[in-house]
Amino acid sequence: MTDIKTQFDPILRKTISAKKQVAVIPVGSIEQHGPHLPVSTDSDIVTEVAKKISEKNGYLLLPTLNYGVSYEHAPFFNLSIRESTLRTVLTDLCSSLLSNNIKKVFIINGHHGNLKPIKNLDVKLKKISKNKLKVFSLSYWHFMQREFDHAGFVETSLMLAISKNVKMNLAKKGLITDGMTKQQIAKIGKLANQSFPKATKNGIWGDPTKATKREGQVILAEIVKNLGKKCQTCLTEHSS
């Protein structure tokens, strides 16, 4: 792995010229995660996932984009950018990577609200670059068997595995969907996309109270294994 932000220009250019490089851009958010997790949770988790993927597969790791689309969390705290802004920033970054002769890029997403702006970004960039640039957008939670949550068991366990900035004594149950039909969950999910507080009341989707560091390590290892394989498969299937 090459962590771009720690590099020096001559060495970095030499590294890029010596071998075809693959870049990774982690994208997170700054938003409420209940009273027990920091507002940087999404960014913290996706940064760790991207780092481990980059270490495993020998990629270039870019600094995390810490701001995402989180307006749905208002009036709880969030620092949000518009969908068009995120799309533009990612487009500019990928185009800039291409100008540095880096033609393959993974965007690793850590926040649900970023799904729409990164959708079909690969098609747009393929057109802009005249087929020179290959971009793959992947959300890390699609590579674990557990149901994703927000400040619930999964995210809290992951944070316990990677950070000391967790206050388990403040953890409280949030929206529990056990026993709900798929239709009911879909309906409340639609409401959450509009207003997360209205859907969950306390800003938590799931139950973080039984989260553990050990479980977080297991989930993280599963994500890294599955996502790492997917990245390599993407490169193999789209090799030129």
C-alpha positions in Angstrom: 0.0 0.0 0.0 1.0 3.6 -0.7 -0.6 6.2 1.5 -0.6 9.2 -0.9 -0.8 11.9 1.8 2.5 10.8 3.4 4.4 10.6 0.1 7.0 13.0 -1.5 6.6 14.0 -5.1 9.6 12.5 -6.7 9.1 9.1 -5.0 5.4 9.1 -5.7 5.9 9.8 -9.4 8.5 7.1 -9.6 6.1 4.6 -8.0 3.4 5.5 -10.4 5.7 5.3 -13.5 7.2 2.0 -12.4 3.9 0.1 -12.2 0.2 0.6 -13.2 -1.5 1.8 -10.0 -5.0 1.4 -8.6 -6.3 4.2 -6.4 -8.8 4.1 -3.5 -11.0 7.0 -2.4 -12.8 6.4 0.9 -16.0 8.5 1.3 -17.7 9.0 4.6 -19.8 11.6 6.4 -20.0 13.8 9.5 -23.3 13.2 11.2 -25.0 12.1 14.5 -24.6 8.5 15.6 -26.5 8.6 18.8 -25.0 9.6 22.2 -22.4 6.9 22.2 -20.6 7.2 18.9 -18.7 10.2 17.4 -20.1 12.1 14.4 -17.1 10.9 12.5 -18.2 7.2 12.7 -18.9 6.6 9.0 -15.6 8.2 8.0 -13.7 6.3 10.7 -15.0 3.0 9.6 -14.6 3.5 5.8 -11.1 4.8 6.4 -10.1 1.6 8.2 -11.8 -0.6 5.6 -10.1 1.2 2.7 -6.7 1.1 4.5 -6.9 -2.6 5.0 -8.1 -3.2 1.4 -5.2 -1.1 0.1 -2.7 -2.9 2.3 -4.0 -6.3 1.2 -4.1 -5.5 -2.5 -1.2 -3.0 -2.8 -3.4 0.0 -3.8 -2.7 3.8 -3.6 -4.8 5.1 -0.7 -6.2 8.7 -0.9 -7.3 10.8 2.0 -10.9 10.2 3.1 -13.6 12.5 1.9 -15.1 13.2 5.3 -18.2 15.0 4.2 -21.2 13.4 2.7 -24.9 13.8 2.0 -26.6 13.7 5.5 -29.4 16.3 5.4 -31.8 13.6 6.5 -30.4 13.6 10.0 -31.5 17.2 10.8 -32.2 18.6 13.3 -29.6 16.3 14.8 -26.1 17.4 14.0 -24.7 16.9 10.5 -22.3 18.6 8.2 -23.6 18.0 4.7 -22.8 18.7 1.1 -25.2 18.5 -1.8 -25.4 15.4 -4.0 -24.1 17.5 -6.9 -21.2 18.7 -4.9 -20.1 15.2 -3.9 -20.5 14.0 -7.5 -18.4 16.9 -8.8 -15.6 16.5 -6.2 -15.3 12.8 -7.0 -15.4 13.5 -10.8 -12.6 16.1 -10.4 -10.5 13.7 -8.2 -10.8 10.8 -10.6 -10.0 13.1 -13.6 -7.0 14.4 -11.7 -5.8 10.9 -11.0 -6.1 10.1 -14.7 -3.9 13.2 -15.4 -1.3 11.5 -13.2 -1.6 8.3 -15.2 -3.7 6.5 -12.7 -6.5 4.9 -14.7 -8.2 2.6 -12.2 -10.1 3.9 -9.1 -12.2 2.4 -6.4 -14.6 4.7 -4.5 -15.3 2.9 -1.2 -18.5 4.3 0.3 -19.3 4.4 4.1 -22.5 6.3 4.2 -26.0 5.4 2.9 -26.8 8.9 1.9 -23.9 8.9 -0.6 -25.4 6.1 -2.7 -27.3 8.3 -5.1 -24.5 10.7 -6.0 -22.0 7.9 -6.6 -24.5 5.9 -8.7 -23.5 5.7 -12.4 -20.4 7.8 -11.7 -18.4 5.2 -13.6 -20.4 5.7 -16.7 -20.0 9.5 -16.6 -16.2 9.2 -16.0 -15.8 6.6 -18.8 -17.4 9.1 -21.2 -15.4 12.1 -20.0 -12.1 10.2 -20.2 -13.0 8.6 -23.5 -12.8 5.1 -22.0 -9.4 5.7 -20.4 -10.6 5.7 -16.8 -12.2 2.8 -15.0 -14.1 3.7 -11.8 -15.8 1.2 -9.4 -18.1 2.4 -6.6 -18.6 0.0 -3.8 -20.3 0.4 -0.4 -18.6 -1.7 2.3 -21.7 -2.9 4.1 -22.7 -4.9 1.0 -19.9 -7.2 1.8 -21.0 -8.6 5.2 -23.8 -11.0 6.1 -25.3 -8.9 8.9 -28.1 -6.4 8.3 -26.6 -2.9 8.2 -27.7 -0.5 11.0 -27.0 3.1 12.1 -25.2 3.4 15.5 -26.6 -0.1 16.2 -24.9 -3.4 16.9 -22.8 -3.5 13.7 -21.5 0.0 13.6 -20.9 0.1 17.3 -19.0 -3.2 17.2 -16.9 -2.0 14.3 -16.1 1.2 16.2 -15.1 -0.7 19.3 -12.7 -2.7 17.1 -11.0 0.4 15.6 -11.4 3.3 18.0 -11.3 4.1 21.7 -13.8 7.0 21.1 -16.9 5.0 22.1 -19.0 5.6 25.2 -20.8 2.3 25.7 -22.3 3.6 29.0 -24.4 6.0 26.9 -25.6 3.4 24.3 -29.3 3.0 24.0 -31.7 0.9 21.9 -33.1 2.6 18.8 -35.5 1.5 16.2 -35.9 -2.3 16.3 -37.3 -3.9 13.1 -37.5 -7.5 14.4 -41.1 -8.7 13.8 -41.8 -6.1 11.1 -42.8 -7.2 7.6 -40.6 -6.3 4.6 -43.3 -3.8 3.6 -43.2 -2.1 7.0 -39.4 -2.0 7.0 -39.4 -0.5 3.5 -42.0 2.1 4.5 -40.0 3.2 7.6 -36.8 3.1 5.5 -38.4 5.5 3.1 -39.3 7.8 6.0 -35.7 7.6 7.3 -34.4 8.8 4.0 -36.5 11.9 4.5 -36.1 12.3 8.2 -34.0 9.9 10.2 -35.1 11.3 13.6 -38.8 10.9 12.7 -38.2 7.2 11.8 -36.0 6.3 14.7 -36.8 8.9 17.4 -33.4 8.9 19.0 -31.3 8.7 15.8 -30.3 5.0 16.3 -31.4 2.2 14.0 -30.7 -1.1 15.9 -29.5 -2.1 19.3 -25.9 -1.1 20.2 -26.1 -2.3 23.9 -24.7 -5.7 23.2 -22.0 -4.6 20.8 -18.4 -5.9 21.4 -14.9 -5.3 20.1 -14.5 -9.0 19.3 -17.6 -9.0 17.2 -16.4 -5.9 15.4 -13.1 -7.5 14.6 -15.0 -10.5 13.1 -17.3 -8.2 11.0 -14.3 -6.1 9.8 -12.4 -9.2 8.8 -15.4 -10.4 6.8 -15.8 -7.1 5.0 -12.1 -6.8 4.2 -12.0 -10.4 2.9 -15.1 -10.1 0.7 -14.5 -6.5 -0.5 -10.9 -7.2 -1.3 -11.9 -10.2 -3.5 -14.5 -8.1 -5.2 -12.0 -5.3 -6.0 -9.6 -7.8 -7.6 -12.5 -9.4 -9.5 -13.5 -5.9 -10.9 -9.9 -5.4 -12.1 -9.7 -8.8 -13.7 -13.0 -8.5 -15.5 -12.3 -5.0 -16.7 -8.6 -5.4 -17.6 -7.4 -3.8 -20.7 
